[in-house]
Amino acid sequence: MKQFGNQLHYILRSFENTCANW
């Protein structure tokens, strides 16, 4: 479960970076 949480956090971070680059 913790690994899933870390993955979700990483995906959110990636999404945030993508929006920032836009």
N, C-alpha and C positions, 0 to 999 in steps of 0.2 A: 504493500500500500504506500509506503514511504517513497519507493522508487517511482511509482505512478505520480505522486505529488510533485516530485522533483522534475519529472518529464513535463508535467503540465506547466510548472513554473517556467521551465526553459522555453516552452512553446510560446507562452505569454510574452516572455522577454523578446523572443525573435519577432513576434508580431509587433511589439512596441517599437523595436528597432526599424522594422520595415516601414511603419507609419512615419517614423521620424525622418527616414530617408526620403520619403515622398515630400 
